[in-house]
Amino acid sequence: MKRSILIIILLTLVTLLICEAGEASVKSIVIEKLTHFIDWDKSQDDSEFFKIGYLGNPHFIKDLEELYRKDKFYNKKLVLIENPLLEEMNALNAVIIDKDFRGDITGIVKRAQEIPLLTLSNSEKFVEQGVMINLVRKDGKVSFIINYKEIQKSPLHFSYHLLKMGEIYDK
């Protein structure tokens, strides 16, 4: 019941915000809402921070930082880390890979299969390379594509409700 209400709130928020705010703000809010449909590693529960690394220059990072400067992100203080090294990703909860990022993401994808690290992108091209969730704009709306094979390899547990909300990539 609680998750159904969250889904309705999420969809309503996204619809309203697309009309009133820019795409960057909508993607920032969607990222935070998605985190509530993932069961995170219990060893990280005592941390007061939710750490997100980003590679490249995602246009919504400033909005993400601004929106969650005072508010909580997954009930924690948000910390953004620019261009983390592969070794530093063990301390992150998520990493966002920008559509213009030119580096190799193979190591990141492999690391996310070993540790509880959510991988996100703002480009459809990265879904084919193993990123778990790709935020995209289709028909004037922000939506997301879930790489089903990659989330199955992850130690994170994704809610059935999240899978129903997103488009599934399973190739």
C-alpha positions as CSV (number, residue, x, y, z in Angstrom):
1,M,0.0,0.0,0.0
2,K,2.8,2.4,1.0
3,R,4.7,1.7,-2.2
4,S,1.6,2.2,-4.3
5,I,1.1,5.6,-2.8
6,L,4.8,6.5,-3.4
7,I,4.3,5.4,-7.1
8,I,1.3,7.7,-7.5
9,I,3.1,10.6,-5.8
10,L,6.2,10.0,-8.0
11,L,4.2,10.0,-11.2
12,T,2.2,13.0,-10.2
13,L,5.3,14.9,-9.2
14,V,7.0,14.1,-12.5
15,T,4.0,15.1,-14.6
16,L,3.6,18.4,-12.7
17,L,7.2,19.3,-12.6
18,I,7.8,18.7,-16.3
19,C,5.2,21.4,-16.9
20,E,6.6,23.8,-14.3
21,A,10.3,23.1,-14.1
22,G,13.2,22.3,-16.4
23,E,14.3,18.9,-17.4
24,A,17.3,19.2,-15.0
25,S,15.2,19.7,-12.0
26,V,12.9,16.9,-12.9
27,K,15.8,14.4,-13.4
28,S,17.2,15.5,-10.0
29,I,13.9,14.7,-8.3
30,V,13.4,11.5,-10.2
31,I,16.9,10.3,-9.1
32,E,16.0,10.9,-5.4
33,K,12.6,9.2,-5.7
34,L,14.1,6.1,-7.4
35,T,16.4,5.5,-4.4
36,H,13.3,4.7,-2.3
37,F,12.6,1.7,-4.6
38,I,15.9,0.1,-3.9
39,D,17.0,-1.9,-0.9
40,W,20.4,-0.6,0.0
41,D,23.2,-2.4,1.8
42,K,22.2,-2.5,5.5
43,S,25.8,-1.8,6.5
44,Q,25.4,1.7,5.1
45,D,22.3,2.5,7.1
46,D,24.2,4.2,9.9
47,S,25.9,6.6,7.5
48,E,24.6,10.2,7.6
49,F,25.6,10.8,4.0
50,F,24.3,9.6,0.6
51,K,27.3,9.9,-1.7
52,I,26.9,10.3,-5.5
53,G,29.9,10.5,-7.8
54,Y,29.5,12.0,-11.3
55,L,31.6,11.6,-14.4
56,G,31.5,14.3,-17.0
57,N,29.3,17.3,-16.5
58,P,25.6,16.2,-16.2
59,H,23.5,19.3,-16.6
60,F,21.3,18.4,-13.7
61,I,24.1,18.2,-11.0
62,K,23.7,21.8,-10.1
63,D,19.9,21.3,-9.7
64,L,20.5,18.1,-7.6
65,E,22.9,20.0,-5.4
66,E,20.6,23.0,-5.0
67,L,17.4,21.0,-4.4
68,Y,19.0,18.8,-1.7
69,R,21.3,21.4,-0.1
70,K,18.9,21.7,2.9
71,D,16.5,18.8,2.3
72,K,17.5,15.1,2.8
73,F,18.3,12.8,-0.1
74,Y,17.1,9.3,0.8
75,N,16.8,10.7,4.4
76,K,20.5,11.6,4.4
77,K,22.7,14.6,3.6
78,L,23.7,14.5,-0.1
79,V,27.4,14.6,-1.0
80,L,28.4,15.0,-4.6
81,I,31.9,13.9,-5.7
82,E,33.2,15.0,-9.1
83,N,35.0,12.5,-11.3
84,P,35.8,9.8,-8.6
85,L,38.5,7.3,-9.4
86,L,37.4,3.6,-9.7
87,E,39.0,2.8,-6.3
88,E,36.9,5.6,-4.7
89,M,33.6,4.1,-5.9
90,N,33.5,1.7,-3.0
91,A,32.6,4.6,-0.8
92,L,29.7,5.8,-3.1
93,N,26.1,4.9,-3.1
94,A,25.6,5.9,-6.8
95,V,27.5,7.2,-9.8
96,I,26.0,9.3,-12.6
97,I,27.7,9.0,-16.0
98,D,27.0,12.0,-18.3
99,K,26.0,11.4,-21.9
100,D,29.2,13.3,-23.0
101,F,31.6,11.2,-20.9
102,R,34.2,9.8,-23.2
103,G,36.0,7.4,-20.8
104,D,35.6,3.6,-20.5
105,I,32.8,2.5,-18.2
106,T,33.6,-1.2,-18.2
107,G,35.4,-1.0,-14.8
108,I,32.5,0.9,-13.3
109,V,29.9,-1.6,-14.5
110,K,32.0,-4.5,-13.2
111,R,32.5,-2.8,-9.8
112,A,28.7,-2.3,-9.6
113,Q,28.2,-6.0,-9.9
114,E,30.4,-6.5,-6.8
115,I,29.4,-3.7,-4.5
116,P,26.1,-1.9,-3.8
117,L,26.7,0.9,-6.3
118,L,23.8,2.2,-8.4
119,T,24.9,3.3,-11.9
120,L,22.8,6.0,-13.6
121,S,23.2,7.9,-16.9
122,N,21.3,10.5,-18.9
123,S,21.9,8.7,-22.2
124,E,20.3,5.7,-23.9
125,K,23.7,4.7,-25.3
126,F,24.9,3.7,-21.8
127,V,22.1,1.2,-21.3
128,E,23.8,-1.0,-23.9
129,Q,27.1,-0.7,-22.0
130,G,25.7,-1.9,-18.7
131,V,24.5,1.2,-16.8
132,M,21.6,0.2,-14.6
133,I,19.2,3.1,-15.0
134,N,19.2,5.6,-17.8
135,L,17.2,8.8,-17.5
136,V,15.9,9.9,-20.9
137,R,13.5,12.4,-22.4
138,K,10.8,10.9,-24.7
139,D,7.9,12.8,-26.1
140,G,8.6,15.7,-23.8
141,K,8.6,13.6,-20.6
142,V,11.4,12.4,-18.5
143,S,11.4,8.6,-18.2
144,F,13.9,5.9,-17.4
145,I,15.2,2.7,-19.0
146,I,16.3,-0.1,-16.7
147,N,19.0,-2.5,-17.8
148,Y,17.4,-5.7,-16.3
149,K,20.4,-7.9,-16.8
150,E,22.6,-5.5,-14.9
151,I,20.3,-5.0,-11.9
152,Q,20.1,-8.8,-11.6
153,K,23.9,-8.9,-11.2
154,S,23.9,-6.1,-8.6
155,P,23.9,-6.8,-4.8
156,L,21.2,-4.1,-4.6
157,H,17.6,-5.2,-4.6
158,F,15.2,-3.4,-6.9
159,S,11.5,-3.2,-6.2
160,Y,9.1,-4.8,-8.5
161,H,7.3,-1.4,-8.5
162,L,10.3,0.3,-9.9
163,L,10.5,-2.3,-12.7
164,K,6.9,-1.6,-13.6
165,M,7.5,2.2,-13.8
166,G,10.5,2.0,-16.1
167,E,11.1,0.7,-19.6
168,I,13.0,-2.6,-19.5
169,Y,16.1,-3.1,-21.6
170,D,16.8,-6.8,-21.7
171,K,19.3,-7.5,-24.5
